Amino acid sequence: MTMLMVLLQAVQELAPFAKMGAGIGAGLAVVGAGIGIGQIGKGALESIARQPEAIGDIRSNMIIAAALVEGVAFFAIVVCLLILFI
């Protein structure tokens, strides 16, 4: 029983660090997603400039890839918020 009490006390003492880590993790998720979507857009624009006749395929692939990156970023933010508030 004493070991459990020691572990609970250690967890309570480390709670501020967990919240700080959750905030940093949410920020990194947003920045990473922004960089990723920017790279997707850059690649799509370069591809359209080289092959203007393939604009439809490139645009649809770009939107799907950006949505997947954004979905991963939202998942990371939700996990960080759960750590923050629970």
KARARA-V445758 format. One record per helix or strand of 3 or more residues. SS is the DSSP state (alpha for helix, beta for strand). FROM is the first residue (numbers start at 1). LEN is the number of residues. If there is no record, write none. Layout:
ss=SS from=FROM len=LEN
ss=SS from=FROM len=LEN
This chain:
ss=alpha from=2 len=49
ss=alpha from=52 len=34
